Amino acid sequence: MNKEEDKSGQVTMFIIVGVIIIALAVLIYAFYPQIKSTLGFESKNPSEFIQSCLEDEIKNTVGELSLRGGSLEPDFYYLYNNEKVEYLCYTNEDYKTCVMQQPMLKEHIEEEIENQISGKATECFNSMKESYANRGYAVNLRTGKMKVELLPKKVVANFDYSMTLTKGSAENYEKFRVVLNNNLYELVSIATSILNWEAHYGDAETTTYMNYYHDLKVEKLKQSDGTKIYILSDRDSKDKFQFATRSVAWPAGFGG
């Protein structure tokens, strides 16, 4: 009986040890990038460091702007699905065409992104400087201007910064940029076209855009007060941009 119990105990112990080894392997695989970074094994160059540090901040900012009509904190908005959706063309008069609220929409969005990410950008560059200093480099970081651009199929943050790393020999890095793959440029261009139709004629025909851009989905959701919520979506990337208008609205109690 004792021999059988010993064998049973050994088998149980082997099973427990095996489970622990598998669990450790899974954890190491899942957290390997963070472990490398923490222990200093990662060998990112400065451009990769800034891209990795700032990309999520830009992505989150673009996502919020896209749901709110281009402003992080819109002053004049329609509450749709608990989201403040900015009026980009509006009139409070019935039967009247709307007036543009953000005539320079693309530039406005670029400025919103710049303002939102500026603090995080400073943190990233300071963190990078400290990281290289801890690895024995003499670091000379020269800061400059930041400019965000909406470009075809991407959002780009350009930094007119330069950095020199010296450890025996000197390495120079200039003009950092962070790139986010996103169709906001295309969606804002289409939104601007729709807004021009709203301002001039009081409405826009959504099927025209979808017939021309086959990867585009355009929704126009009419609300009871004459507001229209436009939702533009890229069918492939799932990027979206939504905004509100009120133009040539009918008085309450009348059909539109």
C-alpha positions in Angstrom: 0.0 0.0 0.0 2.8 2.4 0.9 4.5 1.7 -2.5 1.3 2.4 -4.4 0.7 5.6 -2.4 4.3 6.7 -3.1 3.8 6.1 -6.8 0.5 7.9 -6.8 2.1 10.9 -4.9 4.9 11.0 -7.4 2.5 11.1 -10.4 0.5 13.9 -8.7 3.7 15.8 -8.1 4.8 15.4 -11.8 1.4 16.6 -12.9 1.5 19.7 -10.7 5.1 20.5 -11.8 4.1 20.1 -15.4 1.1 22.4 -15.0 3.4 25.0 -13.4 5.9 24.8 -16.2 3.2 25.2 -18.8 1.7 28.2 -17.0 5.1 29.9 -16.7 5.8 29.3 -20.4 2.4 30.9 -21.3 3.1 33.9 -19.0 6.6 34.5 -20.4 5.2 34.3 -24.0 2.4 36.7 -23.2 4.6 39.3 -21.4 7.9 38.8 -23.2 7.9 42.4 -24.7 7.3 44.0 -21.3 9.9 41.8 -19.7 12.4 42.7 -22.3 11.7 46.4 -21.9 11.9 46.2 -18.1 15.2 44.4 -18.1 16.7 46.6 -20.7 17.1 43.9 -23.4 15.1 45.8 -26.0 17.2 47.6 -28.6 14.8 50.1 -30.1 16.3 53.0 -32.0 15.1 56.5 -31.1 12.5 56.6 -33.9 11.0 53.3 -32.9 11.0 54.3 -29.3 8.9 57.4 -30.0 6.6 55.5 -32.4 5.9 52.9 -29.8 5.5 55.4 -27.0 3.1 57.8 -28.7 1.1 55.7 -31.2 -1.6 54.6 -28.8 -2.1 58.2 -27.6 -2.7 59.3 -31.2 -5.0 56.4 -31.9 -7.2 57.0 -28.8 -7.3 60.8 -29.6 -8.3 60.1 -33.2 -11.0 57.7 -32.1 -12.6 60.2 -29.7 -12.5 63.0 -32.3 -14.1 60.8 -34.9 -17.1 60.0 -32.6 -17.6 63.6 -31.6 -17.5 65.4 -35.0 -13.9 66.6 -34.8 -13.7 68.2 -31.4 -12.7 66.5 -28.1 -15.0 68.8 -26.1 -17.6 70.2 -28.6 -19.4 73.3 -27.4 -22.4 72.9 -29.7 -23.5 69.3 -30.1 -26.4 66.8 -30.3 -26.3 64.0 -27.8 -26.5 60.8 -29.8 -26.0 57.4 -28.1 -24.6 59.2 -25.0 -21.9 60.8 -27.2 -21.6 64.6 -27.8 -21.7 64.8 -31.6 -20.7 68.3 -32.8 -22.9 70.3 -35.2 -20.7 71.1 -38.2 -23.4 72.9 -40.0 -26.4 74.5 -38.2 -29.3 76.8 -38.2 -32.0 77.2 -35.5 -34.5 78.6 -38.1 -36.9 76.3 -39.9 -36.7 76.0 -43.7 -33.3 77.8 -43.7 -30.0 76.3 -44.9 -27.4 75.8 -42.3 -24.2 77.8 -41.6 -20.8 76.1 -41.4 -19.5 75.8 -37.9 -16.0 74.5 -38.7 -15.2 75.8 -42.2 -11.6 74.6 -41.8 -12.5 71.2 -40.5 -9.3 69.3 -41.4 -7.0 72.0 -39.9 -9.2 72.1 -36.8 -8.9 68.4 -36.3 -5.1 68.5 -36.7 -4.9 71.2 -34.1 -7.1 69.2 -31.7 -4.8 66.2 -32.0 -1.7 68.4 -31.5 -3.1 69.9 -28.3 -4.2 66.6 -26.9 -0.9 64.7 -27.5 1.6 67.5 -26.7 1.8 66.4 -23.0 2.3 62.8 -23.8 4.9 63.7 -26.5 7.0 65.6 -23.9 6.8 62.6 -21.6 7.9 60.2 -24.4 11.0 62.3 -25.3 12.0 62.7 -21.7 11.6 59.0 -21.1 13.7 58.2 -24.2 16.4 60.6 -23.0 16.4 59.0 -19.6 16.5 55.5 -21.0 19.6 56.1 -23.1 21.3 58.0 -20.3 20.7 54.9 -18.0 22.4 52.8 -20.7 25.6 54.9 -20.5 25.0 57.3 -23.4 25.6 61.0 -23.2 22.4 62.5 -24.6 21.8 65.9 -26.2 18.1 66.3 -27.0 17.1 69.5 -28.8 13.3 70.1 -28.9 11.4 72.0 -31.6 8.0 72.3 -33.1 5.3 69.6 -33.5 2.9 69.4 -36.4 0.1 66.9 -37.0 -1.1 66.2 -40.5 -4.1 64.3 -41.9 -2.7 62.6 -45.0 -4.2 59.9 -47.3 -4.7 56.7 -45.3 -2.6 58.0 -42.3 -2.3 60.5 -39.5 1.3 61.8 -39.1 2.8 63.6 -36.1 6.0 65.4 -37.2 8.6 66.5 -34.6 11.3 69.0 -35.5 13.5 67.5 -32.8 17.1 66.3 -32.9 19.1 64.1 -30.6 22.7 63.1 -30.4 23.8 60.0 -28.6 27.5 59.6 -27.7 29.1 56.5 -26.4 32.5 56.3 -27.9 31.2 57.6 -31.2 28.3 60.0 -31.9 25.0 59.1 -33.5 22.6 61.8 -34.7 18.8 61.5 -35.1 16.6 64.2 -36.6 13.0 65.0 -37.5 11.0 62.3 -35.6 7.6 61.2 -36.9 4.9 59.0 -35.6 2.5 57.4 -38.2 -1.0 56.0 -37.5 -2.7 54.1 -40.3 -6.2 55.6 -40.4 -8.6 56.8 -43.1 -9.6 60.0 -41.2 -8.3 62.2 -44.1 -10.6 60.5 -46.6 -13.6 60.5 -44.2 -13.1 64.2 -43.4 -12.9 65.0 -47.1 -16.2 63.3 -47.7 -17.7 64.9 -44.6 -16.7 68.4 -46.0 -18.4 67.6 -49.3 -21.6 66.6 -47.5 -21.5 69.7 -45.4 -21.2 71.9 -48.5 -24.4 70.2 -49.8 -26.1 70.8 -46.5 -25.1 74.5 -46.5 -26.1 75.2 -50.1 -29.2 72.9 -50.6 -30.2 71.7 -47.1 -29.5 68.0 -47.7 -27.0 65.5 -49.2 -27.7 62.3 -51.2 -25.7 59.6 -49.4 -26.0 56.9 -52.1 -24.0 59.0 -54.5 -20.9 58.7 -52.3 -21.4 55.0 -51.8 -21.8 54.4 -55.5 -18.5 56.2 -56.1 -16.5 54.9 -53.1 -17.4 51.2 -52.8 -15.6 50.7 -49.5 -17.6 53.6 -47.9 -20.7 53.3 -45.9 -22.7 56.6 -45.3 -25.6 56.6 -42.8 -27.9 59.6 -42.4 -30.1 59.4 -39.3 -32.9 62.0 -39.0 -33.8 63.1 -35.5 -37.2 64.5 -34.3 -35.9 68.1 -34.1 -34.6 68.3 -37.6 -31.1 67.3 -36.7 -29.3 64.7 -39.0 -26.5 62.5 -37.7 -24.2 61.5 -40.5 -22.0 58.4 -39.9 -19.2 57.7 -42.4 -17.5 54.3 -42.1 -14.7 52.5 -44.0 -16.0 49.0 -44.6 -12.5 47.5 -44.6 -10.6 49.4 -41.9 -13.8 50.1 -39.8 -12.6 53.7 -39.3 -15.5 56.1 -38.9 -16.3 59.7 -38.6 -19.7 61.1 -37.4 -21.1 64.6 -37.2 -24.4 66.5 -36.8 -26.2 69.0 -39.0 -29.5 70.9 -38.9 -30.5 72.4 -42.3 -33.9 73.2 -43.9 -35.6 71.7 -40.9 -39.4 71.5 -40.7 -41.3 72.9 -37.7 -42.4 70.5 -35.0 -45.5 68.6 -36.0 -44.8 68.7 -39.7 -43.3 65.9 -41.8 -39.9 66.4 -43.4 
